[in-house]
């Protein structure tokens, strides 16, 4: 069983990665990060997390919508006869 300290450490565990980015993009990212009072790393992490959360939310909504479609809706009407559909 995990202790609170171990759980906190797991949540804050960081891993370094290497990115190849255009020099101008890095310069602009540094300016943006400075304006926001954060680091480029924190800026990128927040954006990535935001995109992943949005994707998860979309997938959940899609799953619910498809389940609703499969279930169908009772609109209280009746199916028209062939003759009614082809009346002129």
Number of C-alpha atoms within 10 A of each C-alpha: 4 7 8 9 9 11 11 11 11 10 9 9 8 8 5 6 5 5 6 6 8 8 9 9 10 13 12 12 17 17 14 15 17 12 10 11 10 12 16 19 13 11 16 13 12 12 12 12 11 12 12 12 12 12 12 12 12 12 12 12 12 12 12 12 12 12 11 11 10 9 9 9 8 7 6 6 6 7 8 9 8 8 8 9 9 8 6 5
